[in-house]
Amino acid sequence: MSIPLNIISLQFKELESGFVRWLKTLNYSEETIKARKRSIREFLLYMERCDIDNVESMSDEKVKRFVRYLGRRKNRKFGSGLMNASINVSIACVNKFFEYLQQIEKPAPDNLQYLETNYKPINILTMKEINQLYEATYQKHHFSKAEVKARQQAVWQRDRAMLSIYYGCGLRKSEGVNLNTEDILIERKLIYVRKGKGSKERHVPVTENNLKYITEYLQESRNFLLAENETDSFFINQYGESCSAAALSLRLTRLAKNSGSSVLRAKKPTLHTLRHSIATHLLQQGMEIEMIQKFLGHSSLETTQIYTHILND
């Protein structure tokens, strides 16, 4: 039996259109609005299959059945049942729809409860700890030779660029290592990721502060480290060669050690920890999950849902 794709109820049609307009007034992104429109249409179509064609007839029990339906409904991509995290995306949309109903003085059922997720704990750094890593790149040391001092300062400048790429831009370990100088689009304030997971390309926005650190390294320290060598790699080591992921990881470990924070050192942050941290911080600051998905380059929203555990902590 095929499931209808179009809403029949005139009231539901009007509410769907009104909900979309309301989201626009709240300055939601186009991608988020499209995603929420899909979710709320699925909810309203389910209500119609339950012989309900107006919000006045929606009972809490009927609404709860929608969650059970989502648990049985197959994942369109993989065929298996939906994960709790994906169901929670729909629940969030339905609850937002109920908020809209209240705004227009329509009766609204009680909010749906989110389902538990069984994600493994993720190592996340606090904003204070991120700042401590940056501060560790400004160590005060006495150098007997000017050349040694200049080289160390160049490495610290590269460290700041490393933090800006992996935390500020949320790149995967391999994505950062594979960056070339031409991938830094300074004028457009973008990073071009040409070798993302699954060979997918994307452009990542860069904030002014992170762009400052990245540009300083690109235009100053990188040339110093490069010497007479030739390579297009963005990250290079002190010998003027392409920098490996292992070398960058060691630098991050050194920064954690030099931060003076025993808590930060005990967390043993990795390059991927920085990616986890920026995703979590963006979510905490109110960025829509669909935008974080695009920022991180996730092909599936379910992957991005690992960060929603923060909302319930």
C-alpha positions in Angstrom: 0.0 0.0 0.0 1.5 3.3 -1.1 1.6 6.2 1.3 0.0 9.5 0.1 2.5 12.3 -0.7 0.0 15.2 -0.7 -2.0 16.6 2.2 -5.8 16.6 1.7 -7.0 18.6 4.7 -7.4 22.3 3.9 -6.6 23.3 7.5 -3.4 21.1 7.4 -2.4 22.7 4.1 -2.8 26.2 5.5 -0.9 25.3 8.7 2.0 23.8 6.7 2.3 27.0 4.7 1.9 29.2 7.8 4.5 27.1 9.6 7.0 27.7 6.8 6.3 31.4 6.7 6.8 31.6 10.5 10.2 29.8 10.3 11.3 32.4 7.7 10.4 35.2 10.1 12.6 33.5 12.7 15.5 33.7 10.2 15.9 29.9 9.8 18.1 29.0 6.8 16.5 27.7 3.6 18.0 24.2 4.2 16.6 24.0 7.7 13.1 25.2 6.5 13.1 22.6 3.7 14.0 19.9 6.2 11.4 20.9 8.7 8.8 21.2 6.0 9.5 17.6 5.0 9.2 16.4 8.6 6.0 18.3 9.4 4.4 17.1 6.2 5.2 13.5 7.2 3.6 14.2 10.5 0.4 15.7 9.0 0.1 12.9 6.5 0.3 10.4 9.3 -2.5 12.3 11.1 -4.6 12.0 8.0 -4.0 8.3 7.8 -5.3 8.2 11.4 -8.5 9.9 10.2 -7.6 13.2 11.7 -7.9 16.3 9.5 -7.7 19.2 12.1 -5.6 20.1 15.1 -8.6 20.2 17.3 -8.9 16.5 17.0 -5.2 15.7 17.7 -4.9 13.8 21.0 -1.7 13.3 22.9 -2.0 9.5 22.3 -2.4 9.9 18.6 0.6 12.1 18.5 2.7 9.6 20.5 1.8 7.0 17.9 3.6 9.0 15.3 6.9 8.4 17.2 6.2 4.6 17.3 5.5 4.8 13.5 8.9 6.5 13.0 10.5 3.6 14.9 9.0 1.2 12.4 9.4 3.3 9.3 12.4 2.3 7.2 15.4 4.5 6.7 15.1 5.8 3.1 18.8 5.5 2.6 19.8 2.2 4.3 16.4 0.4 4.5 16.8 -0.5 8.2 14.7 1.1 10.9 15.3 4.7 11.9 17.9 5.4 14.7 16.6 7.2 17.8 18.7 10.2 16.8 16.9 10.5 13.5 13.5 10.2 15.2 14.6 12.9 17.6 15.0 15.2 14.6 11.4 14.7 13.7 10.3 15.1 17.3 12.1 18.4 17.4 10.2 19.6 14.3 6.8 18.5 15.6 7.5 20.2 18.9 8.4 23.4 17.0 5.1 23.0 15.0 3.2 22.8 18.3 5.0 26.1 19.4 3.7 27.6 16.1 0.2 26.4 16.9 0.4 28.2 20.3 1.6 31.4 18.6 -1.5 31.5 16.4 -3.7 30.5 19.3 -4.6 27.0 18.0 -4.9 24.0 20.4 -1.6 22.1 20.6 -0.9 18.7 22.1 1.8 18.3 24.8 5.4 18.2 23.5 6.8 14.9 22.6 9.6 13.4 24.7 12.9 12.8 23.1 14.2 9.2 22.8 17.4 8.1 24.6 20.5 7.6 22.4 23.3 5.3 23.2 26.2 7.2 21.8 29.6 6.6 23.3 31.0 9.6 25.2 32.8 12.0 23.0 35.9 13.9 24.1 34.9 17.6 24.0 37.0 20.5 24.9 35.5 23.6 26.6 35.9 27.1 25.2 38.3 27.8 28.0 40.4 24.8 27.0 40.4 25.9 23.3 41.6 29.3 24.4 44.4 27.7 26.5 45.6 25.8 23.4 45.8 29.1 21.5 47.6 30.8 24.5 50.1 28.0 24.5 51.3 29.2 21.1 52.6 32.4 22.7 55.2 30.9 25.1 57.9 33.2 26.4 61.4 31.6 26.0 64.9 33.0 25.9 66.6 31.9 22.7 70.4 32.3 22.4 70.2 32.4 18.5 68.0 34.6 16.5 67.5 31.9 13.9 66.3 29.4 16.5 63.9 32.0 17.8 62.5 32.8 14.4 62.0 29.2 13.5 60.2 28.5 16.8 57.9 31.5 16.3 57.2 30.2 12.8 56.2 26.9 14.2 53.9 28.5 16.8 52.3 30.6 14.0 51.7 27.3 12.2 50.2 25.9 15.4 47.7 28.7 15.5 46.8 28.0 11.8 46.4 24.3 12.7 43.9 25.2 15.5 42.1 27.5 13.1 41.8 24.8 10.5 40.8 21.9 12.7 38.8 23.7 15.4 37.7 26.9 13.6 36.8 25.1 10.3 36.1 21.7 11.7 38.1 19.8 9.1 38.8 16.1 9.4 42.4 15.1 10.0 43.0 14.0 6.4 41.2 17.1 5.0 43.6 19.4 6.8 46.7 17.5 5.8 45.6 17.4 2.1 45.0 21.2 2.0 47.0 23.1 -0.6 47.8 26.8 -0.5 45.4 27.5 -3.4 42.6 26.0 -1.3 42.8 29.0 1.1 40.4 31.5 -0.5 41.3 34.6 1.5 39.1 37.1 -0.4 36.1 34.9 -0.2 36.8 33.9 3.4 36.4 30.2 2.5 38.4 27.0 2.7 38.0 24.7 -0.3 38.0 21.0 0.8 38.8 19.1 -2.4 39.5 15.8 -0.8 36.6 15.3 1.7 35.3 11.9 2.9 33.9 10.0 -0.1 35.7 12.3 -2.5 33.1 15.0 -1.8 34.1 18.6 -2.2 32.8 21.5 -0.1 33.5 25.1 0.9 33.9 25.9 4.6 33.4 29.5 5.9 36.2 31.0 8.0 35.7 33.6 10.7 37.7 36.8 10.7 39.9 35.7 13.7 40.7 32.3 12.2 41.3 33.8 8.8 43.8 36.2 10.5 45.8 33.2 11.9 45.6 31.3 8.7 46.7 34.2 6.6 49.6 35.1 8.9 51.0 31.6 8.6 50.4 31.4 4.9 52.1 34.8 4.1 54.8 34.8 6.7 55.9 31.6 8.6 55.2 29.2 5.8 57.6 31.0 3.5 60.2 31.0 6.2 59.8 27.2 6.8 59.7 26.5 3.1 63.2 28.0 2.4 64.2 26.8 -1.0 61.9 23.8 -1.2 58.8 23.6 -3.5 55.5 22.1 -2.4 51.9 23.2 -2.6 51.0 21.7 0.7 49.5 24.2 3.1 51.0 22.6 6.2 54.8 22.1 6.0 57.3 21.0 8.6 60.5 22.8 9.7 62.4 21.1 6.8 60.1 22.7 4.2 58.3 19.4 3.4 54.6 18.4 3.5 53.6 18.0 7.2 52.1 14.6 8.1 49.1 14.1 10.3 51.3 12.5 12.9 53.5 15.6 13.1 50.4 17.9 13.6 49.0 15.5 16.2 52.3 15.7 18.1 52.2 19.5 18.0 48.7 19.4 19.5 49.9 17.1 22.3 52.7 19.5 22.9 50.3 22.5 23.1 48.1 20.6 25.6 51.2 19.9 27.7 52.5 23.5 27.5 49.0 24.9 28.4 49.7 24.3 32.1 46.3 22.7 32.5 46.3 19.2 34.0 42.7 18.8 33.0 43.4 19.6 29.3 46.5 17.4 29.3 44.5 14.5 30.8 41.9 14.8 28.0 44.7 14.0 25.5 43.0 16.0 22.7 43.4 14.8 19.1 42.8 16.7 15.8 39.4 15.0 15.7 38.7 16.2 19.2 38.9 19.8 17.8 36.3 18.9 15.1 34.0 17.3 17.7 34.4 20.4 19.9 33.5 23.0 17.3 30.4 21.0 16.3 29.3 20.9 19.9 30.0 24.5 20.5 28.0 25.6 17.4 25.1 23.4 18.6 25.3 25.0 22.0 25.2 28.5 20.4 22.0 27.7 18.6 23.1 26.7 15.1 20.6 24.4 13.4 21.7 20.8 13.1 21.3 20.9 9.3 23.8 23.7 9.0 26.3 21.9 11.2 25.8 18.8 9.0 26.8 21.0 6.0 29.7 22.6 7.8 31.2 19.2 8.8 30.5 17.6 5.4 28.4 14.8 6.7 26.4 13.0 4.0 23.8 11.8 6.6 22.1 13.9 9.2 22.2 10.8 11.5 25.9 11.2 11.7 25.6 14.8 12.9 23.1 13.7 15.6 25.9 12.4 17.8 26.3 16.0 19.0 22.7 16.4 20.2 23.5 14.7 23.4 24.8 18.0 24.6 21.2 19.4 24.6 20.2 16.8 27.3 23.3 17.1 29.5 
